[in-house]
Amino acid sequence: MSDVFYRSPSAHYPLIAGGAGIYLWDAEGRRYLDGSSGALVANLGHGRREIVDAMAQQAGSVAFAHTQRFTSAAQEALGHHVARLLPGDLSHTYPVSGGSEATETAIKLARQYFLEGGQSERYRVVTQWPSYHGNTLGALAASGHLARRRPYDPLLSAAAFVHAPQPRSDCRGRAAGGWCPCVAEVGATIERAGPETVAAILWEPISGSAASGFVPHPGFFTQLRKLCDRWGILLIVDEVMAGLGRTGRMLGVEHHAVDPDIVTLAKGLSGGYAPLGAVVATDRVYNAIAQGSGRFVHGFTFGGHPVACAAGAKALEILEAEDLVRRSALMGVQLARGLHALRARHPVVREVRGRGLMQGLVLETDRRVPGGRASQLGQRAFDRGLLIYPGSGEGASPYGDHVLIGPPLVITAEEVATLLMMLDDSLAALT
Ligand SMILES: Cc1ncc(COP(=O)(O)O)c(C=O)c1O
């Protein structure tokens, strides 16, 4: 009998004992190929001594000093690397402890940006449905994810968060007034809410767990940016999952050639070595506060934690030194090719989509399968020693009909082939 309150108290959890590269193993010696980097977190692979050493060194000198009074070398290094690696003038890093905190922070930052400029009527955030931006109440209210929202619906602000439909994959980008039908729907959503009340559009560049690997059509983001500029709205791009090389570019939004005002990061930022997220602001957003009231009315006790920042700074150093963004693009081509071959062999796979090492499989829905097909496939894979990431709740369906495949960016061509073989086997066991 354990004293731990597990995610699912009715489930059995093997005791994790070790990890190296793309593999994990449990206390009973069972080995798992981490085909989803956990939840697309362990981008640098497991067991990286350099990161552990950087964290130990920081903890050995000072483990904690409140950011209300101090900065740290680790926090400075993290900010420096982010500013260097991210495009444009995304160069002001506000560290937090994870993706949900990053979403909350980005929303509050957008709100305060407008307060500084005297536009106190702006508070609404427009996001897409389906989407996932986190599980804290503000981030969940911003998320278009039925299954995760349902139990907490009465607690989620309907006034502040407005959902527009996900762009259509068959949209060719042409429509009346210069807007494609998808962007026109976002525009209509904003017009209904009142453009003067909207502070930000919050969007995933490539969808994560709410719509595994969905990529908005070419031109969609450019027009979304135009929509923002037309009404003076800020564009927040959620790069918690897609960011930092996962999709074969430093940021997912680079596939769309658009400059956001605010970006959220987490997951791969520390590669899972410490709980770490960040909000990165452009000069314009940062200066509104720095040259305005001079204080962002926000803050978490553990935001900017020196040991977490040390992990992040070292992770970014490795990402660059080992050219892992390019590697993600290269290995992603091989992975996608293999997944398309699996689709041809397994009719249960309806679609393959994604970029780089962030690939989604959309499965044919079968409502008779308890928990949905994706969770069943996740279990079949787990039984075979392969970890993948089942998604749930796309569109109106509370069922999971898609999975994410996203191994560590250090994966080799041989290891991609092994992953595909194990997935082939798991799919065969489904049908
Ligand atoms: C796109 C996206 N945003 C935000 C989050 C929330 O991050 P966290 O679980 O670290 O709070 C997630 C988590 O899966 C995510 O995929």
Ligand as a Chemical Component Dictionary entry (heavy atoms), coordinates in Angstrom:
data_LIG
# 
_chem_comp.id                   LIG 
_chem_comp.type                 NON-POLYMER 
_chem_comp.pdbx_formal_charge   0 
_chem_comp.three_letter_code    LIG 
# 
loop_
_chem_comp_atom.comp_id 
_chem_comp_atom.atom_id 
_chem_comp_atom.alt_atom_id 
_chem_comp_atom.type_symbol 
_chem_comp_atom.charge 
_chem_comp_atom.model_Cartn_x 
_chem_comp_atom.model_Cartn_y 
_chem_comp_atom.model_Cartn_z 
_chem_comp_atom.pdbx_ordinal 
LIG C1 C1 C 0 0.817 23.163 -25.935 1  
LIG C2 C2 C 0 0.824 23.034 -24.441 2  
LIG N1 N1 N 0 0.650 24.127 -23.672 3  
LIG C3 C3 C 0 0.646 24.058 -22.325 4  
LIG C4 C4 C 0 0.801 22.850 -21.676 5  
LIG C5 C5 C 0 0.793 22.788 -20.171 6  
LIG O1 O1 O 0 2.067 22.488 -19.707 7  
LIG P1 P1 P 0 2.307 21.855 -18.263 8  
LIG O2 O2 O 0 1.757 20.468 -18.289 9  
LIG O3 O3 O 0 3.811 21.892 -18.110 10 
LIG O4 O4 O 0 1.644 22.713 -17.251 11 
LIG C6 C6 C 0 0.976 21.692 -22.426 12 
LIG C7 C7 C 0 1.139 20.390 -21.758 13 
LIG O5 O5 O 0 1.013 19.345 -22.313 14 
LIG C8 C8 C 0 0.985 21.776 -23.842 15 
LIG O6 O6 O 0 1.149 20.701 -24.605 16 
# 
loop_
_chem_comp_bond.comp_id 
_chem_comp_bond.atom_id_1 
_chem_comp_bond.atom_id_2 
_chem_comp_bond.value_order 
_chem_comp_bond.pdbx_ordinal 
LIG C1 C2 SING 1  
LIG C2 N1 SING 2  
LIG C2 C8 DOUB 3  
LIG N1 C3 DOUB 4  
LIG C3 C4 SING 5  
LIG C4 C5 SING 6  
LIG C4 C6 DOUB 7  
LIG C5 O1 SING 8  
LIG O1 P1 SING 9  
LIG P1 O2 DOUB 10 
LIG P1 O3 SING 11 
LIG P1 O4 SING 12 
LIG C6 C7 SING 13 
LIG C6 C8 SING 14 
LIG C7 O5 DOUB 15 
LIG C8 O6 SING 16 
# 
